[in-house]
């Protein structure tokens, strides 16, 4: 079974990667409710191996690469990265917060 994640999905996961939601159990609840069977650490390993993360600001964590369209994680944790060829410039946005 594969899991498809968009840029927004990945930024929402990263939004929960901060130490405050982690220490309060918010991250675990979010991951369990939305991505049963996964952990934050497993996602971070996959994101790192796919090279889809960029630094938001110094000391402010990560965000998904602005040019990512979709990340497909296959059952064996191999990934297929689909880039948005139309996007030419970093929009500087972090899509992890619902507004």
Secondary structure, DSSP 8 states (H G I E B T S, - for coil): --EEEEHHHHHHHHHTTSHHHHHTTHHHHHHHHHSTT--HHHHHHHHHHHT-EEESSTTS-EEE-TTEEEEEE-TTS-EEEEE-TT--S-------S--
